[in-house]
């Protein structure tokens, strides 16, 4: 079995300013969708952590972008010797818990006949701490000290 967990970070405004000087100005948002391969006990590293970044002027943050990023990661992964794929996502209906993602997974499974099963897990809201949350915490710790 191979496990992927994914989540979107909160919207990050650009430019990041230390005070409220841009309060009345229009800031643009940077979206960060992160996929982590492995369980919550595994170490984060560049070989198991994948970030998909875009700005709101390029694309909105919708189920289509999320499904496309998951599809890209699945296509770039070697599943030799694996017969089950587990996907762990938060319960955000607009992004993860929808028919767009399930249809994409059904189509992808048809093309990858060596796999037997795909499991999609939605943890209980408020009781989950997924590996992407650790990535977001590390990013926010670095950004907190940057001007």
BALOBA-1460 file (C-alpha; in Angstrom, 3 decimals):
// residues 147
<rec num="1" residu="x" x="0.000" y="0.000" z="0.000"/>
<rec num="2" residu="x" x="1.084" y="3.544" z="-0.689"/>
<rec num="3" residu="x" x="-0.446" y="6.541" z="1.084"/>
<rec num="4" residu="x" x="-0.792" y="10.117" z="-0.130"/>
<rec num="5" residu="x" x="-2.213" y="12.869" z="2.046"/>
<rec num="6" residu="x" x="-3.035" y="16.269" z="0.635"/>
<rec num="7" residu="x" x="-4.373" y="19.625" z="1.724"/>
<rec num="8" residu="x" x="-4.445" y="23.310" z="0.793"/>
<rec num="9" residu="x" x="-2.644" y="25.848" z="2.922"/>
<rec num="10" residu="x" x="-4.486" y="29.007" z="3.924"/>
<rec num="11" residu="x" x="-4.357" y="31.698" z="1.256"/>
<rec num="12" residu="x" x="-1.075" y="33.605" z="1.442"/>
<rec num="13" residu="x" x="-1.346" y="37.299" z="0.457"/>
<rec num="14" residu="x" x="1.318" y="38.836" z="-1.776"/>
<rec num="15" residu="x" x="3.148" y="41.047" z="-1.098"/>
<rec num="16" residu="x" x="3.658" y="40.133" z="2.549"/>
<rec num="17" residu="x" x="3.974" y="43.359" z="4.491"/>
<rec num="18" residu="x" x="4.785" y="43.656" z="8.224"/>
<rec num="19" residu="x" x="2.107" y="46.254" z="8.970"/>
<rec num="20" residu="x" x="-1.271" y="47.260" z="7.632"/>
<rec num="21" residu="x" x="0.172" y="49.530" z="4.901"/>
<rec num="22" residu="x" x="-1.489" y="47.379" z="2.223"/>
<rec num="23" residu="x" x="-4.778" y="47.052" z="4.110"/>
<rec num="24" residu="x" x="-6.745" y="49.073" z="1.579"/>
<rec num="25" residu="x" x="-4.690" y="47.862" z="-1.392"/>
<rec num="26" residu="x" x="-5.607" y="44.809" z="-3.401"/>
<rec num="27" residu="x" x="-3.287" y="41.948" z="-2.623"/>
<rec num="28" residu="x" x="-3.038" y="38.813" z="-4.736"/>
<rec num="29" residu="x" x="-3.274" y="35.386" z="-3.129"/>
<rec num="30" residu="x" x="-0.766" y="32.580" z="-3.512"/>
<rec num="31" residu="x" x="-2.284" y="29.105" z="-3.259"/>
<rec num="32" residu="x" x="-0.264" y="26.148" z="-1.969"/>
<rec num="33" residu="x" x="-1.596" y="22.634" z="-2.468"/>
<rec num="34" residu="x" x="0.741" y="20.049" z="-0.923"/>
<rec num="35" residu="x" x="0.791" y="16.272" z="-1.347"/>
<rec num="36" residu="x" x="2.877" y="14.129" z="1.023"/>
<rec num="37" residu="x" x="3.688" y="10.505" z="0.260"/>
<rec num="38" residu="x" x="3.873" y="8.216" z="3.280"/>
<rec num="39" residu="x" x="2.320" y="8.042" z="6.721"/>
<rec num="40" residu="x" x="2.287" y="10.707" z="9.409"/>
<rec num="41" residu="x" x="5.209" y="8.975" z="11.134"/>
<rec num="42" residu="x" x="7.512" y="9.246" z="8.091"/>
<rec num="43" residu="x" x="10.056" y="12.050" z="7.797"/>
<rec num="44" residu="x" x="9.330" y="14.894" z="5.414"/>
<rec num="45" residu="x" x="11.868" y="15.247" z="2.629"/>
<rec num="46" residu="x" x="12.124" y="16.478" z="-0.960"/>
<rec num="47" residu="x" x="11.431" y="12.998" z="-2.331"/>
<rec num="48" residu="x" x="8.083" y="12.618" z="-0.549"/>
<rec num="49" residu="x" x="6.735" y="16.186" z="-0.396"/>
<rec num="50" residu="x" x="5.226" y="17.819" z="-3.470"/>
<rec num="51" residu="x" x="3.920" y="21.391" z="-3.537"/>
<rec num="52" residu="x" x="1.734" y="22.804" z="-6.284"/>
<rec num="53" residu="x" x="1.751" y="26.609" z="-6.219"/>
<rec num="54" residu="x" x="-0.247" y="29.122" z="-8.241"/>
<rec num="55" residu="x" x="-1.679" y="32.592" z="-7.864"/>
<rec num="56" residu="x" x="-5.312" y="33.590" z="-8.031"/>
<rec num="57" residu="x" x="-4.793" y="35.457" z="-11.308"/>
<rec num="58" residu="x" x="-3.625" y="32.204" z="-12.963"/>
<rec num="59" residu="x" x="-6.380" y="29.863" z="-11.757"/>
<rec num="60" residu="x" x="-9.019" y="29.798" z="-9.020"/>
<rec num="61" residu="x" x="-8.716" y="27.316" z="-6.167"/>
<rec num="62" residu="x" x="-11.383" y="24.815" z="-7.215"/>
<rec num="63" residu="x" x="-11.903" y="21.070" z="-7.368"/>
<rec num="64" residu="x" x="-10.531" y="21.034" z="-10.919"/>
<rec num="65" residu="x" x="-7.092" y="22.299" z="-9.822"/>
<rec num="66" residu="x" x="-7.020" y="19.883" z="-6.887"/>
<rec num="67" residu="x" x="-7.978" y="16.882" z="-9.053"/>
<rec num="68" residu="x" x="-5.394" y="17.917" z="-11.672"/>
<rec num="69" residu="x" x="-2.611" y="18.104" z="-9.068"/>
<rec num="70" residu="x" x="-3.538" y="14.704" z="-7.591"/>
<rec num="71" residu="x" x="-3.704" y="13.241" z="-11.116"/>
<rec num="72" residu="x" x="-0.252" y="14.646" z="-11.899"/>
<rec num="73" residu="x" x="1.243" y="13.173" z="-8.720"/>
<rec num="74" residu="x" x="-0.333" y="9.760" z="-9.323"/>
<rec num="75" residu="x" x="0.992" y="9.692" z="-12.892"/>
<rec num="76" residu="x" x="4.521" y="10.546" z="-11.725"/>
<rec num="77" residu="x" x="4.647" y="7.824" z="-9.055"/>
<rec num="78" residu="x" x="6.040" y="4.330" z="-9.569"/>
<rec num="79" residu="x" x="3.480" y="1.786" z="-8.334"/>
<rec num="80" residu="x" x="5.533" y="-1.331" z="-9.002"/>
<rec num="81" residu="x" x="4.677" y="-3.925" z="-6.359"/>
<rec num="82" residu="x" x="1.809" y="-1.813" z="-4.998"/>
<rec num="83" residu="x" x="-1.813" y="-2.919" z="-5.255"/>
<rec num="84" residu="x" x="-3.593" y="-0.338" z="-3.037"/>
<rec num="85" residu="x" x="-3.447" y="3.457" z="-3.097"/>
<rec num="86" residu="x" x="-4.768" y="5.337" z="-0.068"/>
<rec num="87" residu="x" x="-5.584" y="9.028" z="-0.361"/>
<rec num="88" residu="x" x="-6.161" y="11.036" z="2.820"/>
<rec num="89" residu="x" x="-7.823" y="14.434" z="2.425"/>
<rec num="90" residu="x" x="-9.649" y="16.911" z="4.584"/>
<rec num="91" residu="x" x="-13.415" y="17.139" z="4.266"/>
<rec num="92" residu="x" x="-13.490" y="20.372" z="2.242"/>
<rec num="93" residu="x" x="-16.431" y="19.847" z="-0.105"/>
<rec num="94" residu="x" x="-15.387" y="22.484" z="-2.622"/>
<rec num="95" residu="x" x="-11.932" y="21.006" z="-3.081"/>
<rec num="96" residu="x" x="-11.592" y="17.381" z="-1.986"/>
<rec num="97" residu="x" x="-14.909" y="15.756" z="-1.154"/>
<rec num="98" residu="x" x="-16.674" y="15.961" z="-4.506"/>
<rec num="99" residu="x" x="-17.495" y="14.062" z="-7.664"/>
<rec num="100" residu="x" x="-14.659" y="15.732" z="-9.641"/>
<rec num="101" residu="x" x="-11.978" y="13.978" z="-7.583"/>
<rec num="102" residu="x" x="-13.814" y="10.642" z="-7.560"/>
<rec num="103" residu="x" x="-14.374" y="10.725" z="-11.338"/>
<rec num="104" residu="x" x="-10.688" y="11.520" z="-11.915"/>
<rec num="105" residu="x" x="-9.667" y="8.615" z="-9.652"/>
<rec num="106" residu="x" x="-12.042" y="6.241" z="-11.474"/>
<rec num="107" residu="x" x="-10.581" y="7.227" z="-14.833"/>
<rec num="108" residu="x" x="-7.016" y="6.982" z="-13.523"/>
<rec num="109" residu="x" x="-7.688" y="3.504" z="-12.089"/>
<rec num="110" residu="x" x="-8.940" y="2.329" z="-15.495"/>
<rec num="111" residu="x" x="-5.575" y="3.299" z="-16.989"/>
<rec num="112" residu="x" x="-3.586" y="1.605" z="-14.201"/>
<rec num="113" residu="x" x="-4.832" y="-1.951" z="-14.200"/>
<rec num="114" residu="x" x="-1.992" y="-3.267" z="-12.011"/>
<rec num="115" residu="x" x="-3.629" y="-1.608" z="-9.002"/>
<rec num="116" residu="x" x="-6.474" y="-3.384" z="-7.257"/>
<rec num="117" residu="x" x="-7.957" y="-0.679" z="-5.046"/>
<rec num="118" residu="x" x="-8.062" y="3.037" z="-4.255"/>
<rec num="119" residu="x" x="-9.140" y="4.125" z="-0.781"/>
<rec num="120" residu="x" x="-10.167" y="7.724" z="-0.142"/>
<rec num="121" residu="x" x="-10.134" y="8.599" z="3.565"/>
<rec num="122" residu="x" x="-11.760" y="11.702" z="5.068"/>
<rec num="123" residu="x" x="-10.672" y="12.030" z="8.726"/>
<rec num="124" residu="x" x="-13.065" y="13.431" z="11.332"/>
<rec num="125" residu="x" x="-13.062" y="17.227" z="11.205"/>
<rec num="126" residu="x" x="-10.971" y="18.761" z="13.971"/>
<rec num="127" residu="x" x="-9.396" y="15.443" z="14.981"/>
<rec num="128" residu="x" x="-6.832" y="15.057" z="12.244"/>
<rec num="129" residu="x" x="-3.319" y="16.336" z="11.823"/>
<rec num="130" residu="x" x="-2.040" y="15.298" z="8.426"/>
<rec num="131" residu="x" x="1.539" y="15.462" z="7.096"/>
<rec num="132" residu="x" x="0.764" y="18.477" z="4.863"/>
<rec num="133" residu="x" x="-0.111" y="20.382" z="8.044"/>
<rec num="134" residu="x" x="3.492" y="19.862" z="9.218"/>
<rec num="135" residu="x" x="4.722" y="21.268" z="5.893"/>
<rec num="136" residu="x" x="2.460" y="24.310" z="6.308"/>
<rec num="137" residu="x" x="3.705" y="24.817" z="9.870"/>
<rec num="138" residu="x" x="7.315" y="24.794" z="8.669"/>
<rec num="139" residu="x" x="6.494" y="27.311" z="5.912"/>
<rec num="140" residu="x" x="4.669" y="29.627" z="8.304"/>
<rec num="141" residu="x" x="7.531" y="29.475" z="10.809"/>
<rec num="142" residu="x" x="9.976" y="30.665" z="8.124"/>
<rec num="143" residu="x" x="7.610" y="33.307" z="6.728"/>
<rec num="144" residu="x" x="6.884" y="34.740" z="10.168"/>
<rec num="145" residu="x" x="10.424" y="36.132" z="10.362"/>
<rec num="146" residu="x" x="10.550" y="37.411" z="6.761"/>
<rec num="147" residu="x" x="9.595" y="40.914" z="5.735"/>
